[in-house]
Amino acid sequence: MEKHSKLAGRTVMITGASGGLGAHFAELCAGAGAAVVLGARRLDRLENLAAAIRDRGGRALAVPLDVAEEASVTAAFDAAEAQFGPVDSVIANAGIERSGRATEISVEDFDAVYAVNVRGAFLVAREAARRLRAAGRTEDGRIVMISSITAEICVPGLMPYSVSKAAVSHMTRMLAREWARRGPNVNALAPGYMPSDLNAEWFASEAGRQQLDLFPRRRLADFTMLDEPLLFLLSNASAQVTGSVIKLDDGQTL
Ligand SMILES: NC(=O)c1ccc[n+]([C@@H]2O[C@H](COP(=O)([O-])OP(=O)(O)OC[C@H]3O[C@@H](n4cnc5c(N)ncnc54)[C@H](OP(=O)(O)O)[C@@H]3O)[C@@H](O)[C@H]2O)c1
């Protein structure tokens, strides 16, 4: 299945790989020669995807993972290591959105967004960094966070999600600074809107369609917009790139 080998020899854990962007990233990384570890809560979906990747000659393992739970993160890394050896790269992609006006949103929804988007990203990045250090492999280490253009713009009704993504962008810089001497590298992609379960309901609504009409190209972007930047950030070519948050949005914020 190896279409090219930019990631040959790498083991990449992708969180939130049971659908949307995460499933796309899993196929992309496997196609680039990496062993991929697929983590999320819906294990049946992960197993189907892992089987499909293996059928095409790739290496893939499905692991149950709730990124908000420390013990679950540790167990997922244990399982990955038992199969492929140390995980050298992580795509911290798992994310949820709970929309609502700030005056209406519940504390439970607010906390849920933070638990997954912020705590979850931290837990997987920290676990990877700790294990890479223990294995003496930090120079190879690559953490890619998935932030969002909403970290920088103000869309009414999207406050907890947007602020959580602003936290992810700054966490990227903070971890990159803390780990600059010993690694791993930490960078983020900040994508614009692409169609997925996360926003399907919104873009089916009148308000969502109006937002789309305001984008200069009047369209949602495609997952493939992220492919080359992601492969670069995971590859040996990005050894001197850390602490970068790369906006990729098809001009939606212009
Ligand atoms: N789509 C966009 O326009 C867009 C734009 C910018 C940024 N993003 C970001 O891209 C990432 C992926 O979004 P998407 O559009 O692909 O959304 P999606 O289709 O809803 O996928 C979200 C993924 O996160 C997983 N997940 C949720 N909670 C989890 C948890 N506690 N532990 C582990 N996995 C969990 C889900 O799997 P399970 O339910 O099986 O656990 C699912 O695989 C998110 O961080 C999102 O904020 C998306």
Ligand as a Chemical Component Dictionary entry (heavy atoms), coordinates in Angstrom:
data_LIG
# 
_chem_comp.id                   LIG 
_chem_comp.type                 NON-POLYMER 
_chem_comp.pdbx_formal_charge   0 
_chem_comp.three_letter_code    LIG 
# 
loop_
_chem_comp_atom.comp_id 
_chem_comp_atom.atom_id 
_chem_comp_atom.alt_atom_id 
_chem_comp_atom.type_symbol 
_chem_comp_atom.charge 
_chem_comp_atom.model_Cartn_x 
_chem_comp_atom.model_Cartn_y 
_chem_comp_atom.model_Cartn_z 
_chem_comp_atom.pdbx_ordinal 
LIG N1  N1  N 0  -14.141 19.582 10.588 1  
LIG C1  C1  C 0  -13.672 20.819 10.686 2  
LIG O1  O1  O 0  -14.134 21.739 10.013 3  
LIG C2  C2  C 0  -12.547 21.113 11.631 4  
LIG C3  C3  C 0  -11.895 22.351 11.494 5  
LIG C4  C4  C 0  -10.855 22.663 12.358 6  
LIG C5  C5  C 0  -10.466 21.757 13.319 7  
LIG N2  N2  N 1  -11.116 20.569 13.426 8  
LIG C6  C6  C 0  -10.659 19.655 14.455 9  
LIG O2  O2  O 0  -10.308 18.433 13.864 10 
LIG C7  C7  C 0  -10.465 17.377 14.810 11 
LIG C8  C8  C 0  -11.291 16.263 14.192 12 
LIG O3  O3  O 0  -12.581 16.775 13.923 13 
LIG P1  P1  P 0  -13.580 16.139 12.864 14 
LIG O4  O4  O 0  -14.116 17.256 12.058 15 
LIG O5  O5  O -1 -12.946 14.988 12.189 16 
LIG O6  O6  O 0  -14.744 15.679 13.866 17 
LIG P2  P2  P 0  -15.512 14.287 14.037 18 
LIG O7  O7  O 0  -15.814 13.694 12.717 19 
LIG O8  O8  O 0  -16.628 14.591 14.977 20 
LIG O9  O9  O 0  -14.417 13.353 14.755 21 
LIG C9  C9  C 0  -14.036 13.557 16.078 22 
LIG C10 C10 C 0  -13.251 12.365 16.536 23 
LIG O10 O10 O 0  -12.847 12.578 17.900 24 
LIG C11 C11 C 0  -13.091 11.395 18.615 25 
LIG N3  N3  N 0  -13.282 11.663 20.032 26 
LIG C12 C12 C 0  -14.225 12.444 20.626 27 
LIG N4  N4  N 0  -14.099 12.395 21.953 28 
LIG C13 C13 C 0  -13.060 11.562 22.215 29 
LIG C14 C14 C 0  -12.448 11.099 23.399 30 
LIG N5  N5  N 0  -12.878 11.479 24.620 31 
LIG N6  N6  N 0  -11.391 10.252 23.310 32 
LIG C15 C15 C 0  -10.939 9.854  22.096 33 
LIG N7  N7  N 0  -11.485 10.253 20.932 34 
LIG C16 C16 C 0  -12.536 11.098 21.001 35 
LIG C17 C17 C 0  -14.309 10.766 17.961 36 
LIG O11 O11 O 0  -14.296 9.360  18.157 37 
LIG P3  P3  P 0  -15.156 8.547  19.230 38 
LIG O12 O12 O 0  -16.483 9.224  19.330 39 
LIG O13 O13 O 0  -15.205 7.177  18.634 40 
LIG O14 O14 O 0  -14.359 8.582  20.500 41 
LIG C18 C18 C 0  -14.053 11.071 16.496 42 
LIG O15 O15 O 0  -13.248 10.070 15.916 43 
LIG C19 C19 C 0  -11.101 18.010 16.047 44 
LIG O16 O16 O 0  -10.099 18.309 17.001 45 
LIG C20 C20 C 0  -11.695 19.278 15.507 46 
LIG O17 O17 O 0  -11.833 20.264 16.496 47 
LIG C21 C21 C 0  -12.140 20.219 12.606 48 
# 
loop_
_chem_comp_bond.comp_id 
_chem_comp_bond.atom_id_1 
_chem_comp_bond.atom_id_2 
_chem_comp_bond.value_order 
_chem_comp_bond.pdbx_ordinal 
LIG N1  C1  SING 1  
LIG C1  O1  DOUB 2  
LIG C1  C2  SING 3  
LIG C2  C3  SING 4  
LIG C2  C21 DOUB 5  
LIG C3  C4  DOUB 6  
LIG C4  C5  SING 7  
LIG C5  N2  DOUB 8  
LIG N2  C6  SING 9  
LIG N2  C21 SING 10 
LIG C6  O2  SING 11 
LIG C6  C20 SING 12 
LIG O2  C7  SING 13 
LIG C7  C8  SING 14 
LIG C7  C19 SING 15 
LIG C8  O3  SING 16 
LIG O3  P1  SING 17 
LIG P1  O4  DOUB 18 
LIG P1  O5  SING 19 
LIG P1  O6  SING 20 
LIG O6  P2  SING 21 
LIG P2  O7  DOUB 22 
LIG P2  O8  SING 23 
LIG P2  O9  SING 24 
LIG O9  C9  SING 25 
LIG C9  C10 SING 26 
LIG C10 O10 SING 27 
LIG C10 C18 SING 28 
LIG O10 C11 SING 29 
LIG C11 N3  SING 30 
LIG C11 C17 SING 31 
LIG N3  C12 SING 32 
LIG N3  C16 SING 33 
LIG C12 N4  DOUB 34 
LIG N4  C13 SING 35 
LIG C13 C14 SING 36 
LIG C13 C16 DOUB 37 
LIG C14 N5  SING 38 
LIG C14 N6  DOUB 39 
LIG N6  C15 SING 40 
LIG C15 N7  DOUB 41 
LIG N7  C16 SING 42 
LIG C17 O11 SING 43 
LIG C17 C18 SING 44 
LIG O11 P3  SING 45 
LIG P3  O12 DOUB 46 
LIG P3  O13 SING 47 
LIG P3  O14 SING 48 
LIG C18 O15 SING 49 
LIG C19 O16 SING 50 
LIG C19 C20 SING 51 
LIG C20 O17 SING 52 
# 
